[in-house]
Amino acid sequence: MKSSLPIALTFSLAALLGGCAYYTVRHEATIGTMPETDCLKSAIELTPGIVRVTYDGETAKPGSSKPTLHLYFYETSNDRVSAALTVGDLRNGRVTITNHFDKVNERPTQRTVDFVRSVMSDVEMNIAKKCGIDELPKIIKETCAGVDCSRPASGN
């Protein structure tokens, strides 16, 4: 069984322990209910420029303290950029959606960072529309490490 430790945390820990350079763009929001798995996958697939979506999920057993995690890895045709969307049921009535792009020891170009931020915003807009989470684009909080995210993202 795969670890439920989020990918971004795993990369961060590896980078810190290994003395690596870590670059990330992260969009995160907390919502009230877990969206349907098929809806999320479809919303990502319908995003212009996305050429492949892979789903990898883990559902916690009843009574377990482990969260339920749904991981959607997606790849774009432009620059072959790979990113991931993680949706986790925190078991306290909250669900966290995290859209992230991570690189270790390979600084992405500013063009790539701008492109990734735009695609991430487009994915989030599609999820909002298709899965009925209208507030999602407004409540996303962006954090970046090692890259410049000071320019406005140009999502739909």
Buried (B, 14 or more C-beta within 10 A) or exposed (E): EEEBEBBBEEBBEEBEEEEBEBBBBBBBBEBEEBBEBEBBBBBBBBBEBBEEBEBEEBEBEEEEEBBBBBBBBBBBEEBEBBBBBBBBBEEEEBBBBBBBBBBBEEEBEEEBBBBBBBBBBBBBBBBBBBBEBEEBBEBBEBEBBBBEBEEEBEBE
